[in-house]
Amino acid sequence: MYHLIFFMIFTSIVSGLSITGYVVDKESNVPLENVNIFIENTDTGTTSDKDGYFQIDNMPQDEHQILFSIIGYKTFSKSLKVKKEIKESLNIVLEKEPLQWKAVNVMGLIPSKHAPELTEIVETNKITNTDQETLSALLGNLHGIEVQSAHEYGRNVNISIRGSSDFKPGGYNNRVLLLLDGFPVSIPNSGSSDWNAIPFETIKHIEVVRGPASSIYGHNSMGGVINIVTRSGGDSNKWYPELRFGSYGSHALSLSFSGNKNETNFISTLGHGSSNGHRFNSGHEQTRLSFKINRTLPLGQQVQFSFIKSNSFNGQPGFVYPDNPGLISYRESNRESNYLQFYYKRLIGKSLFSLSLATNQFETDYNDRNDAPEDKILGKTHYRDKSYIFRSQLHKFFKGGTDLVIGTEVSIDQSRSNVLRNIYTQPEQFTVAGFAQFRRSISNNFMYDLGLRYDNREVTGGEGYSVKSFQAFSPKLSLFYKLSSSSTSYISFNQGFRAPSISELFLEYESSYGLILLGNPSLKAESLINIEAGIKHQREENFSFFSNVFLNRYTDMIDFIYTIPVRSINREAVNGLGLEFGSNINLDQTGSNINFTYSYLDMENINSVVPLLYRPKHKIRFTVMQESPIADILFSAKYASTQLYEDFLTDDHPIQDNTVIFPLETLPETVIADASISKTIMEYDITIKIKNVFNKKYVMIQHYPMPGRNFEISINKPIK
């Protein structure tokens, strides 16, 4: 009995000791969130919160080695002797790894698996995002990215990175993967995304990976990845109302609430916006609701739950074709988008285990306007899309800046639609994948990054039909060499992979402009081999420069041709050669910021006289911002060179070997400029924007006019 009493008293004493502290960045003194903190040779650990704060309880009295580790920073080791009479409080300063260009710390709660040297971080501040209010508008101002939409706030957005997709009417443009806090949010039917369903006011930053990321995410990421990292709440309860109104009868109102209570962060948003549109049948209306809860638990555990719901209405503006003025679209659509996500992570020794569960559901209905003439009525069509995603991974940290990620992923995609071929009643996709990523610093000047993923996707059209299988290994190898304290060079080898989408396999539909589109069940998966080399230089925060070249080699690239009916095919081989460079300059003395980027792209369809369409060779982005006591002024301009397109609207189209030969035409080069002025008055942030300042008439796809000069005013004020 005496031994038992002594044991209980002793263990209660030694288990009651604790250490606390803060972790910050050495250069900026900014708190570091999600730093992994381990007690060496034990299973005890925790992570820092958004303020960099951490606490480890139940520390035995002894001398311990405490390790602090996070992607993008040098691992730091602290020796600490824990004594009964002393309560320890530590201030830890972490230094960026010498090879890092920009530290990619987190992917929401999920540790980023992208090499920082190959990832652009887009912060949602005025300098970087050029005062944009939508995801599609923001992305359109980045180098190497092309965005096509009916209007800025519309739902139907096509995204292409380095020419990975085209904007031909009827194309699916699904080689760029959209992630929300690390979760894929693609629509199963087409593989594309509802780009503007995500509340823009909740975005913390955006990660952009140009080039294939199939070694991490498999399907739909062979062109690149865009990951939206959302905010997780704050210390004090705050309201963020915003009002926006402008040309074409557009107006929007959003309200966000952010707070923290009992180790739980939360953020919620509600927003509504609408516009009459800049031309016939181009109006839109959208209502969005979201909330996110993030809670820290004992033993280095953390959970996150989030939900987004969007209801949107979009007119479907048609083409304005002088030779056929009656070519008017009376179609409109409604969509309900739902995103439900759960994430759990726990420190196990020197490893971080995480589990992700998500479901995305989309209900889309197309119908005719009430004023549609009888000869323009196409009837009602619908899509019902669901996806279920499970992902688990183990992130192991080693000494010397080495880490290993291994994981598995399972997804189920379902699509129900009355525009799929009648014989395919219930198309489904089932994907199983395994992946591994290994990153190691050999010296202070050299580092390598290895990755490999295996995908097995099975697609079925329903009962009684054979299963189509697509398998692929997607490897990557990236080498990084430090040229100086501020410059890094790299070379990267990647292989991408994409299986055909449900639409590309099974679609059967007649468009409002007369094209009959038919799926092709015999399509093969397409692949891409990418080689990229570049250099990046950054001198503190005042000057940065990057330059890179890349070569893309597509095999069996999926594209559609104007046969009767229109069908997708596999092109034998397509090459893409590109060059990108740019610079960002901060002039502290004058309060100026200047950003310039240039992109060159030359794509060729090997062994074929058929050209690749809608790929401009030259693109320039230029932005200058001037801060002053009176107001902040921003001016930006975008240039795109000429592009080829096939005029499929013309009646002059001979038919050869069951293929319609449409004449090749050229879209003219475009220069579009925007400007804005911002001022804080009595704690109200007021911004006046002028879009398309010089009122240029332009199109992004043939005979599809975009808005002329228009105005917008936004007002917001944080309320505690």
Phi, psi and omega in degrees: 000316179300321180295320180295316179297316179299318181297316181294319179294316182296313182293328178292328179288309186287333181279351182272352182285149181211158173234147178228171177169185180229147177239128182227163175284137185295319185283313188260347184063021178279135178301143180254123180266150176064029170289132179275124186239117185239145167265114186303141178065021175222174175259018182267136179185177179198185174227154178281151178271189186293342176267006183079005184278144175216159177211132176239120181260172175059046179273121176290150179288110182184177174267127186235155173250118182254127182253136177242121187219137174202145180302131178099353181229154175294138174293131183247137180241133182234124176272131185217130176258114183272125179240154184300316189274000185243130172257115188275139172228123187246145170243109187254132179244123180254142182252137178300146176297144183302331185272355185284137174271303171221129184290127174257100191274314186219157171241084196064237171274343187277125177303133183296138180254005178273144172293126183303327182294338183254009185240134174260130178260120182251105178280147181272058171246171189293328183292314188280317188265009177051041173060034179274159183239000178227157180296317182295321179293320179298313182295328180294347179262008180257148183290146176079002182240130175248136181234131176233129178205164178291325176196169190299323186262009182284166181274322186279094183239131175252129182242133176229133176247121179053041175074018183294332181226162176246178182245026178298136177303130183096349177286164187252338169048057188237038179259004176246125184265128175263129177243145174241108186052039177089356181261132173295139180230038181282153175277122187304322185300314186248340186083356177274187186226156172271082196299324185259017176282340182281127179300117184295331184289348180266356187285130176271308172200171182234134176257129181240121176247116179267126183104169189297138174235030183294337178293346178250313190244357174070230187304150172068002180248015183288339176270334181154178182226138172235112183251122178267119177257119185264160180287156185242019180097186183212184182290309184255153180288126181222144171254142179231086175278146176218135177241136180220136176210159183185204184296163178062027179067025182279142175203154180206147177221129178226152179221124179242146176230129183229139180194183182211138178202127175052056177064018180238125173262144178211151177212140180220145181223152174218130183211152177216139178210154179202164178202149175282343179090158185273353175204180186303130174064031178246017180286166178207160175209140183211139173235132183230141176226137178210153168208154184215132179237132181227118185233135175268131182244166177298166176062036176066033181256152178209140178231151178218137178226134180216153180214135176228134177230133180225130172245123185226146173241136179221130166287155180247082183297139181269194181272148175254098188242113186303324182284351180214075184296344179278001181279077184242137179265132176247020182273148174215162185218154173233140179220137170248120180246133179229131178234121179236126187223143175224137181222138179224138175219154179208139173280128176234100186062236178262021182238154178242114179262137179222151180225130183234133176229137181205153170220138176239134181224134184228132173237113185238130179234132175248138179209176181265149174296157179296333182265016182291129174300157184300323182283356179254359183283126181248352179086180183266137173229158183211157173229137173233107187242136177222144174221146179230130189231133174233132181216132175228148179206158177235122181251111184257129180255135178240169176290158175076025176072030180251136176214155183227134176238126173232147182192173177228157179214137177228134178219147176234126179241135179229143179219131175236128183201148175268012173249004171274153183305137189300332182285342179258099191275322186220071181295137179220153174235133177234121185236132173236133183216153171227145184215158177213140177228131181228130184228131184213139172266120179278325178208184177292346184247350188222137180212150176227157184224118181248147176208150177207135176224141174244129178242139170229112180244131176244130183238132178230147178270354181137185183296138177089000181242144184294152180273132175265132182244139176229123179235150178197145166259133180238100180264164172210152174214123178235133179242136183232135180227130180276117179277325179203184181295342183237003184231140179225138173247157181206159170219138187224138176240125182223150172235128180253165186207138174211125173278152179298147180282170178299319179297316181296333180273319196234002186297146171212107190200145172250123184282168181292343179253021166095356179279133173260117183252132184228131179294161181234097183293349181267008180299144174261161175292148177259156180223163182216131171251126185237133173235129182221139176223146182193177179221144179225139182226134176218124177252098184051227181253002188267333184211135174218153181212142174221154175206138177208158172234151180212154176230123177248132178236105179270138173239132182058038180302129182278125180213158177249148180238158185275066169276181176244104357282176179289131181222154174279147177225170171260119174279139189300308182204139178225131178250144174225122179244131184218159177222137178222139171208159181187172183210150174231127184235127172253124178252095184297327183296324183254354182071032184252150172227130181234129179231133182220134174221149177227139179229134175239136180217129177232108181248140185224134176272101185293144176060030178206145177273353181283119183282164172269135190258160174055045173232093178293142181283326186236134175220138179230136174237132181222131179221136174227135178233136180236118175268143178204162178298334182282309182191162174261130183243135180230137176226133179223152180217145178233133178239136173226134180282181183298156180222147176273147171211159175262125182280083184281356179274345183287151175276350181270084183215095176297158180243125179231124179052046178065016178243129178283127180260099178270146180293143176277130178234173183233127170283136180290161176293154183228147171228113182242129182241143175233156178214155177207156175226132184234144181207139174261119182234117180051047178069006174265127175270116184242129179230131175247124182243144172239116181258143185054061189308318186267012174055046181285138172271122183207163177227155175254332165231160190305136173052039180231080189297139179262168184297145171278202180300132177212164188236156177207139176237131177234142181226130175213158181205120174293137180235121179273000000 
